[in-house]
Amino acid sequence: IMLCDSKGHNEVGMLVGCLRRLQNWNLNSIVTEYRSFAGSKTRFLIEQFIELFDVDLVVIPGNAPAWFLAQKRIDEDEQREFGAL
């Protein structure tokens, strides 16, 4: 996916951060990625928004992209596997 916005580094960073939350990324990894792309334009409120983003309120449609659904299946398999231990 390529996201571009000539003026909105923070908006794109927030969108990608929320997507990473939906992908079950570690929060530290999300913030590190956001900071690496935002550079000197990082905003604490954006990081806080990403942290407080409630993934339980998001309904993933059945026609979501294959790469996203594949990642979700891998995560579910890992959770079942670790839950069985």
C-alpha beads as a LAMMPS data file, in Angstrom:
LAMMPS data file: protein, C-alpha beads

85 atoms
84 bonds

1 atom types
1 bond types

-500.0 500.0 xlo xhi
-500.0 500.0 ylo yhi
-500.0 500.0 zlo zhi

Masses

1 110.0

Atoms # bond

1 1 1 0.000 0.000 0.000
2 1 1 1.282 3.444 -0.824
3 1 1 -0.195 6.364 1.084
4 1 1 0.727 9.897 0.098
5 1 1 -0.264 13.269 1.447
6 1 1 1.761 16.331 0.603
7 1 1 0.937 18.104 3.868
8 1 1 -0.490 15.522 6.255
9 1 1 2.385 13.516 7.691
10 1 1 0.492 13.123 10.934
11 1 1 -2.800 12.090 9.347
12 1 1 -1.176 9.375 7.263
13 1 1 0.903 8.284 10.254
14 1 1 -2.222 8.043 12.389
15 1 1 -4.014 6.008 9.719
16 1 1 -1.093 3.605 9.349
17 1 1 -0.714 3.371 13.135
18 1 1 -4.361 2.361 13.497
19 1 1 -3.943 -0.171 10.682
20 1 1 -0.936 -1.615 12.519
21 1 1 -3.093 -1.918 15.664
22 1 1 -5.630 -3.882 13.615
23 1 1 -2.741 -6.088 12.494
24 1 1 -1.873 -6.754 16.165
25 1 1 1.506 -5.040 16.021
26 1 1 3.261 -4.244 19.275
27 1 1 2.570 -0.627 20.302
28 1 1 6.278 0.136 20.650
29 1 1 6.871 -1.017 17.062
30 1 1 3.984 1.129 15.828
31 1 1 5.274 4.261 17.561
32 1 1 8.814 3.605 16.338
33 1 1 7.573 3.320 12.760
34 1 1 5.464 6.482 13.126
35 1 1 8.411 8.446 14.506
36 1 1 10.761 7.232 11.789
37 1 1 8.475 8.554 9.048
38 1 1 7.186 11.690 10.813
39 1 1 10.687 12.856 11.720
40 1 1 10.648 16.192 13.509
41 1 1 6.887 16.509 12.946
42 1 1 5.876 13.832 15.455
43 1 1 2.968 14.697 17.709
44 1 1 2.308 13.212 21.130
45 1 1 -1.463 13.413 20.551
46 1 1 -1.143 11.255 17.431
47 1 1 0.783 8.644 19.397
48 1 1 -1.818 8.785 22.136
49 1 1 -4.643 8.399 19.616
50 1 1 -2.958 5.310 18.158
51 1 1 -2.490 3.857 21.644
52 1 1 -6.121 4.451 22.631
53 1 1 -7.573 3.330 19.277
54 1 1 -10.160 0.658 20.137
55 1 1 -9.723 -2.180 17.656
56 1 1 -12.768 -3.957 19.123
57 1 1 -15.037 -1.298 17.631
58 1 1 -13.822 -2.007 14.079
59 1 1 -15.705 -4.560 11.995
60 1 1 -13.540 -6.092 9.286
61 1 1 -15.634 -6.641 6.137
62 1 1 -15.568 -9.990 4.392
63 1 1 -14.146 -8.369 1.276
64 1 1 -11.065 -6.996 3.049
65 1 1 -7.783 -7.279 1.094
66 1 1 -6.270 -10.745 0.945
67 1 1 -3.008 -9.589 2.597
68 1 1 -4.964 -8.281 5.583
69 1 1 -7.126 -11.394 5.970
70 1 1 -4.069 -13.661 5.649
71 1 1 -2.350 -11.773 8.487
72 1 1 -5.476 -12.045 10.645
73 1 1 -5.600 -15.831 10.062
74 1 1 -1.935 -16.183 11.021
75 1 1 -2.555 -14.211 14.229
76 1 1 -5.597 -16.328 15.102
77 1 1 -3.640 -19.546 14.486
78 1 1 -0.808 -18.321 16.719
79 1 1 -3.245 -17.376 19.485
80 1 1 -4.851 -20.832 19.348
81 1 1 -1.425 -22.472 19.330
82 1 1 -0.162 -20.496 22.328
83 1 1 -3.476 -20.931 24.125
84 1 1 -3.087 -24.714 23.895
85 1 1 0.256 -24.612 25.728

Bonds

1 1 1 2
2 1 2 3
3 1 3 4
4 1 4 5
5 1 5 6
6 1 6 7
7 1 7 8
8 1 8 9
9 1 9 10
10 1 10 11
11 1 11 12
12 1 12 13
13 1 13 14
14 1 14 15
15 1 15 16
16 1 16 17
17 1 17 18
18 1 18 19
19 1 19 20
20 1 20 21
21 1 21 22
22 1 22 23
23 1 23 24
24 1 24 25
25 1 25 26
26 1 26 27
27 1 27 28
28 1 28 29
29 1 29 30
30 1 30 31
31 1 31 32
32 1 32 33
33 1 33 34
34 1 34 35
35 1 35 36
36 1 36 37
37 1 37 38
38 1 38 39
39 1 39 40
40 1 40 41
41 1 41 42
42 1 42 43
43 1 43 44
44 1 44 45
45 1 45 46
46 1 46 47
47 1 47 48
48 1 48 49
49 1 49 50
50 1 50 51
51 1 51 52
52 1 52 53
53 1 53 54
54 1 54 55
55 1 55 56
56 1 56 57
57 1 57 58
58 1 58 59
59 1 59 60
60 1 60 61
61 1 61 62
62 1 62 63
63 1 63 64
64 1 64 65
65 1 65 66
66 1 66 67
67 1 67 68
68 1 68 69
69 1 69 70
70 1 70 71
71 1 71 72
72 1 72 73
73 1 73 74
74 1 74 75
75 1 75 76
76 1 76 77
77 1 77 78
78 1 78 79
79 1 79 80
80 1 80 81
81 1 81 82
82 1 82 83
83 1 83 84
84 1 84 85
